[in-house]
Amino acid sequence: MSDQDKKVVIETGDSGKGTSEINEEANTEELEERALSVFASERNEDITALVFCLITTFLVLLFTKWLV
C-alpha cells in the first residue's frame, strides 16, 4: 500500500453513522469548511420554516378572530 492510498478512520458520532474513511493526505480544513457550510444551510432552512409557521399561525388566528 503506497503512501497515497493510506486511509484514516474518523469517528463521526451517531448523526454521522459511526465512522468515515478519508485519505491521509486530504485537506482537513476544506472538509471542515464543507461540513460547517452544510450545518449553516440547514440552520437557515430551519429559521425560514419557523418564520413561515409563525406567519401562518398569526394569519390563522387573525382571520378566525374576524370570522367569530
ChimeraX attribute file (.defattr): number of C-alpha atoms within 10 A of each C-alpha:
attribute: neighborCount
match mode: 1-to-1
recipient: residues
	/A:1	5
	/A:2	5
	/A:3	9
	/A:4	10
	/A:5	11
	/A:6	12
	/A:7	14
	/A:8	14
	/A:9	11
	/A:10	11
	/A:11	12
	/A:12	12
	/A:13	10
	/A:14	8
	/A:15	6
	/A:16	9
	/A:17	9
	/A:18	10
	/A:19	12
	/A:20	13
	/A:21	12
	/A:22	15
	/A:23	14
	/A:24	14
	/A:25	12
	/A:26	12
	/A:27	10
	/A:28	12
	/A:29	9
	/A:30	10
	/A:31	12
	/A:32	11
	/A:33	11
	/A:34	12
	/A:35	11
	/A:36	12
	/A:37	12
	/A:38	12
	/A:39	12
	/A:40	12
	/A:41	11
	/A:42	12
	/A:43	12
	/A:44	12
	/A:45	12
	/A:46	12
	/A:47	12
	/A:48	12
	/A:49	12
	/A:50	12
	/A:51	12
	/A:52	12
	/A:53	12
	/A:54	12
	/A:55	12
	/A:56	12
	/A:57	11
	/A:58	12
	/A:59	12
	/A:60	12
	/A:61	12
	/A:62	11
	/A:63	10
	/A:64	10
	/A:65	9
	/A:66	8
	/A:67	7
	/A:68	5
